[in-house]
Amino acid sequence: MIATVTLNASIDKAYQLACPLVDGTVMRVATCIDNAGGKGMNAARAVATCGEDVLATGFVGGNNGNLLCELLDADGIAHDFVHVAAETRCCVNVLDPNGVSTEFLEPGRPVTEQDMDAMTAKIAEVAQRADVVTFNGSAPVGVEKDVYVDLIARVREAGKPCILDTSGELLMRGIEALPTMVKPNTDEIGQILGRSVSSLDEVIAAARELHERGIAQVVVSLGGDGAVMACDEGVFRGLAPKIDVVNPVGAGDTMVGAFACAMSRGLGCADQLAYAMSCASANCMSASTGHFDMAVARELLAGTTVERVA
């Protein structure tokens, strides 16, 4: 079983417009799709699509929290949340016919110290049952920036691998706990190492350096240019086939969920990367955030290349 942890869950609304977005006007929405949102929810749906058992946990609260649980039930995703008094946030992604995506992200409502104590206990319990645990996204107001340090420690105490997919100070502090895998972009890994990282050679060197600090798998996403992965087996670059992008939101989360599945199946690093990239590409071809067709992913996998570069 894969467990995904979302401290800052949301109701994600995807608004598909019939014409390009125009500032200062009334825009009619052609279609609206509601999803249980937050990076971990997207990862959980990816895990389920990949055919593995999954459990979603994190904070939920209020009417939006109840709706989020109902949406997960509709998706067939098992969940075991810490319920809090604060209302779960909403996030909106506006998609125009030209493929342009505009997101509006609410901040997470505050949680209390007691809520956080309950979450720590929840993670310790869930880690005993899980094969892999993923920590996904931002944190709500009231949570310390080193929150992932403690939670990762609980997973490591259980002897289980974990993936940390966050940004900013949460990532900077979280890597101190040495998660099994991190997935920064070039800006984020540059912030971690205190230098600019832009060229492919710089990305390869940065990924290798962070790996040598004790993180088993460092995956640097390069957007349309693929990804670089540093691990004990070497440094690899993956490239997926060119596709017509419908909605890129959630692709990185799908990649994390697919990595967790591949990790739990004992695949080698290069195979993990190819599998995760093909699922992420399939996600970009779906209008619904965090959803993709596994048959499409299999077709893309056949055209995904991974080569050792160092």
C-alpha positions as CSV (number, residue, x, y, z in Angstrom):
1,M,0.0,0.0,0.0
2,I,1.1,3.5,-0.8
3,A,0.2,6.3,1.6
4,T,0.0,9.9,0.5
5,V,0.2,12.8,2.9
6,T,-1.4,16.2,2.1
7,L,-1.2,18.7,4.9
8,N,-2.8,21.5,2.8
9,A,-5.7,19.7,1.0
10,S,-8.2,21.6,-1.2
11,I,-11.2,21.3,-3.4
12,D,-9.8,21.8,-6.9
13,K,-12.0,23.3,-9.5
14,A,-11.1,23.2,-13.2
15,Y,-12.9,25.8,-15.3
16,Q,-12.8,25.1,-19.0
17,L,-13.5,28.3,-21.0
18,A,-15.0,28.4,-24.5
19,C,-12.9,31.5,-25.4
20,P,-9.6,33.0,-24.2
21,L,-9.5,34.6,-20.7
22,V,-10.0,38.4,-20.8
23,D,-9.3,40.6,-17.8
24,G,-12.0,42.8,-16.4
25,T,-14.9,41.0,-18.0
26,V,-17.5,38.4,-17.1
27,M,-16.4,35.0,-18.4
28,R,-18.8,32.1,-18.8
29,V,-17.5,28.7,-17.8
30,A,-18.2,25.9,-20.4
31,T,-17.5,23.0,-18.0
32,C,-16.5,22.7,-14.4
33,I,-14.8,19.7,-12.8
34,D,-14.4,19.3,-9.1
35,N,-11.7,17.1,-7.6
36,A,-10.3,16.3,-4.2
37,G,-7.2,18.5,-4.5
38,G,-3.8,19.0,-3.1
39,K,-0.6,17.4,-4.4
40,G,-1.1,14.2,-2.4
41,M,-4.6,13.7,-3.7
42,N,-3.3,13.9,-7.3
43,A,-0.6,11.4,-6.3
44,A,-3.1,9.1,-4.7
45,R,-5.3,9.0,-7.9
46,A,-2.1,8.2,-9.9
47,V,-1.3,5.3,-7.5
48,A,-4.8,3.9,-7.9
49,T,-4.6,4.3,-11.7
50,C,-1.3,2.5,-11.7
51,G,-3.1,-0.4,-10.0
52,E,-1.7,-0.2,-6.4
53,D,-3.6,0.1,-3.1
54,V,-3.5,3.6,-1.7
55,L,-4.4,5.5,1.4
56,A,-4.8,9.3,1.5
57,T,-4.2,11.1,4.7
58,G,-3.7,14.7,5.9
59,F,-5.9,17.5,7.3
60,V,-9.5,18.1,6.2
61,G,-12.2,20.3,7.8
62,G,-15.7,21.8,7.4
63,N,-18.1,21.3,4.6
64,N,-15.3,21.4,2.0
65,G,-13.5,18.7,3.9
66,N,-16.7,16.5,3.8
67,L,-17.0,17.2,0.1
68,L,-13.3,16.2,-0.4
69,C,-13.9,12.9,1.3
70,E,-17.0,12.3,-0.9
71,L,-15.0,13.0,-4.0
72,L,-12.3,10.6,-2.9
73,D,-15.0,8.0,-2.3
74,A,-16.2,8.5,-5.9
75,D,-12.7,8.0,-7.1
76,G,-12.4,4.8,-5.1
77,I,-9.5,6.3,-2.9
78,A,-9.4,5.0,0.7
79,H,-8.7,7.8,3.2
80,D,-7.9,8.3,6.9
81,F,-7.7,12.0,7.7
82,V,-7.2,14.1,10.7
83,H,-10.4,16.2,10.9
84,V,-9.9,19.8,12.1
85,A,-12.2,22.8,12.8
86,A,-10.7,24.9,10.0
87,E,-12.4,24.8,6.6
88,T,-10.6,23.0,3.8
89,R,-9.5,25.5,1.1
90,C,-10.5,25.8,-2.6
91,C,-8.2,26.2,-5.6
92,V,-9.3,27.2,-9.1
93,N,-7.6,26.4,-12.4
94,V,-8.9,28.3,-15.4
95,L,-8.2,26.6,-18.8
96,D,-8.7,28.5,-22.0
97,P,-9.0,26.9,-25.5
98,N,-5.4,27.9,-26.3
99,G,-4.1,25.6,-23.6
100,V,-3.2,28.5,-21.2
101,S,-3.7,27.7,-17.6
102,T,-4.3,30.3,-14.8
103,E,-4.4,29.1,-11.2
104,F,-5.9,30.8,-8.1
105,L,-4.7,29.1,-4.9
106,E,-6.2,29.9,-1.5
107,P,-4.0,29.7,1.5
108,G,-4.6,26.9,3.9
109,R,-6.6,27.7,7.1
110,P,-4.8,27.5,10.4
111,V,-4.4,24.3,12.3
112,T,-3.6,24.0,16.0
113,E,-0.7,22.4,17.9
114,Q,-3.2,19.6,19.0
115,D,-4.0,19.0,15.3
116,M,-0.4,18.7,14.5
117,D,0.2,16.2,17.4
118,A,-2.7,14.1,16.0
119,M,-1.1,14.2,12.5
120,T,2.3,13.1,13.9
121,A,0.6,10.1,15.6
122,K,-1.3,9.4,12.4
123,I,1.8,9.2,10.3
124,A,3.6,6.9,12.7
125,E,0.6,4.5,12.6
126,V,0.1,4.7,8.8
127,A,3.9,4.2,8.2
128,Q,3.6,0.8,9.8
129,R,1.1,-0.4,7.2
130,A,2.5,1.4,4.1
131,D,5.2,0.2,1.6
132,V,6.0,3.8,0.6
133,V,4.9,7.1,2.0
134,T,4.8,10.4,0.0
135,F,4.8,13.8,1.6
136,N,3.2,16.3,-0.8
137,G,2.9,20.0,-1.1
138,S,2.6,23.0,1.2
139,A,1.5,23.3,4.8
140,P,-1.4,25.3,6.3
141,V,-1.0,28.3,8.6
142,G,0.2,27.5,12.0
143,V,2.6,24.7,11.0
144,E,6.3,25.0,11.6
145,K,8.6,25.0,8.5
146,D,10.4,21.9,9.8
147,V,7.2,19.9,9.9
148,Y,8.4,17.4,7.4
149,V,11.6,16.7,9.4
150,D,9.6,15.1,12.2
151,L,7.1,13.3,9.9
152,I,9.9,11.9,7.8
153,A,11.6,10.7,10.9
154,R,8.5,8.7,11.9
155,V,8.5,6.9,8.5
156,R,12.3,6.2,8.7
157,E,11.7,4.8,12.2
158,A,9.2,2.4,10.6
159,G,11.9,1.3,8.1
160,K,9.9,2.5,5.1
161,P,11.0,4.6,2.1
162,C,9.4,8.1,1.6
163,I,9.2,10.7,-1.1
164,L,9.3,14.5,-0.3
165,D,7.6,16.7,-2.9
166,T,7.4,20.3,-1.6
167,S,9.2,23.6,-2.1
168,G,10.7,26.6,-0.4
169,E,11.7,26.4,3.2
170,L,9.6,23.3,3.7
171,L,11.9,21.6,1.2
172,M,15.1,23.2,2.5
173,R,14.3,22.0,6.0
174,G,12.8,18.7,5.0
175,I,15.9,17.4,3.2
176,E,17.7,17.5,6.6
177,A,15.7,14.3,7.5
178,L,17.1,12.5,4.4
179,P,13.9,11.3,2.7
180,T,14.5,8.5,0.2
181,M,13.6,10.7,-2.8
182,V,13.1,14.4,-3.5
183,K,11.8,16.0,-6.8
184,P,12.9,19.6,-7.0
185,N,12.9,21.7,-10.2
186,T,16.0,23.6,-11.3
187,D,15.2,26.7,-9.3
188,E,14.6,24.7,-6.1
189,I,17.7,22.6,-6.3
190,G,19.7,25.8,-7.0
191,Q,18.2,27.3,-3.8
192,I,19.2,24.2,-1.8
193,L,22.8,24.3,-3.1
194,G,23.1,28.1,-3.0
195,R,23.9,28.6,-6.7
196,S,22.3,29.0,-10.1
197,V,21.4,25.8,-11.9
198,S,20.3,26.1,-15.5
199,S,22.3,24.1,-18.1
200,L,22.0,20.3,-18.3
201,D,25.6,19.9,-17.0
202,E,24.7,22.0,-14.0
203,V,21.6,20.0,-13.4
204,I,23.5,16.7,-13.5
205,A,26.2,18.1,-11.1
206,A,23.6,19.5,-8.7
207,A,21.6,16.2,-8.6
208,R,24.7,14.2,-8.0
209,E,25.8,16.6,-5.2
210,L,22.4,16.4,-3.4
211,H,22.5,12.6,-3.8
212,E,25.9,12.5,-2.2
213,R,24.5,14.3,0.8
214,G,22.5,11.2,1.6
215,I,19.3,11.3,-0.4
216,A,19.0,8.0,-2.3
217,Q,17.1,9.4,-5.3
218,V,17.2,13.0,-6.6
219,V,14.9,13.7,-9.5
220,V,15.1,17.1,-11.1
221,S,12.1,17.9,-13.3
222,L,12.9,19.9,-16.5
223,G,9.4,20.4,-17.8
224,G,9.2,19.6,-21.5
225,D,12.9,18.7,-21.5
226,G,12.3,15.6,-19.3
227,A,14.0,14.9,-16.0
228,V,17.4,14.0,-14.5
229,M,17.8,11.4,-11.8
230,A,20.8,10.8,-9.5
231,C,21.0,7.6,-7.5
232,D,23.4,4.9,-6.5
233,E,23.2,3.4,-10.0
234,G,24.4,6.6,-11.7
235,V,22.8,9.8,-13.2
236,F,20.1,9.3,-15.8
237,R,18.2,11.6,-18.1
238,G,14.7,10.7,-19.2
239,L,12.9,12.1,-22.3
240,A,9.2,11.5,-23.0
241,P,7.6,11.6,-26.5
242,K,6.1,15.0,-27.6
243,I,2.4,15.3,-26.8
244,D,-0.5,17.7,-27.2
245,V,-0.9,19.2,-23.7
246,V,-4.4,19.6,-22.5
247,N,-3.9,20.3,-18.8
248,P,-0.4,20.1,-17.2
249,V,-1.7,20.7,-13.7
250,G,-1.0,17.6,-11.5
251,A,1.6,16.1,-13.8
252,G,4.4,16.4,-11.2
253,D,2.1,14.9,-8.6
254,T,1.3,12.0,-10.9
255,M,5.0,11.5,-11.4
256,V,5.4,11.2,-7.6
257,G,2.6,8.7,-7.3
258,A,4.0,6.6,-10.2
259,F,7.5,6.7,-8.6
260,A,6.1,5.4,-5.4
261,C,4.4,2.5,-7.3
262,A,7.6,1.7,-9.2
263,M,9.6,1.9,-5.9
264,S,7.3,-0.5,-4.1
265,R,7.6,-2.9,-7.1
266,G,11.4,-3.0,-6.7
267,L,12.1,-1.5,-10.2
268,G,15.6,-0.2,-10.9
269,C,16.2,3.6,-11.0
270,A,16.1,3.9,-14.8
271,D,12.9,1.9,-15.0
272,Q,11.3,3.9,-12.2
273,L,12.1,7.1,-14.1
274,A,10.7,5.9,-17.4
275,Y,7.5,4.7,-15.8
276,A,7.0,7.9,-13.8
277,M,7.6,10.1,-16.8
278,S,5.2,8.2,-19.0
279,C,2.4,8.5,-16.4
280,A,3.1,12.2,-16.0
281,S,2.9,12.8,-19.7
282,A,-0.4,10.9,-19.9
283,N,-1.7,13.2,-17.1
284,C,-1.0,16.2,-19.3
285,M,-3.3,14.8,-22.0
286,S,-6.3,14.8,-19.6
287,A,-8.5,17.8,-18.8
288,S,-9.2,16.5,-15.3
289,T,-6.5,17.3,-12.8
290,G,-4.6,14.2,-11.6
291,H,-6.4,11.8,-13.8
292,F,-4.9,9.9,-16.8
293,D,-5.5,6.8,-18.9
294,M,-3.1,4.0,-18.1
295,A,-3.4,2.7,-21.6
296,V,-2.1,6.0,-22.9
297,A,0.7,5.9,-20.3
298,R,1.8,2.4,-21.6
299,E,1.9,3.7,-25.1
300,L,4.1,6.7,-24.0
301,L,6.3,4.4,-22.0
302,A,7.3,2.6,-25.2
303,G,8.6,5.9,-26.6
304,T,10.2,7.2,-23.4
305,T,14.0,7.0,-23.4
306,V,16.3,6.9,-20.4
307,E,20.1,7.1,-20.8
308,R,22.9,7.2,-18.3
309,V,24.7,10.6,-18.5
310,A,27.1,10.3,-15.6
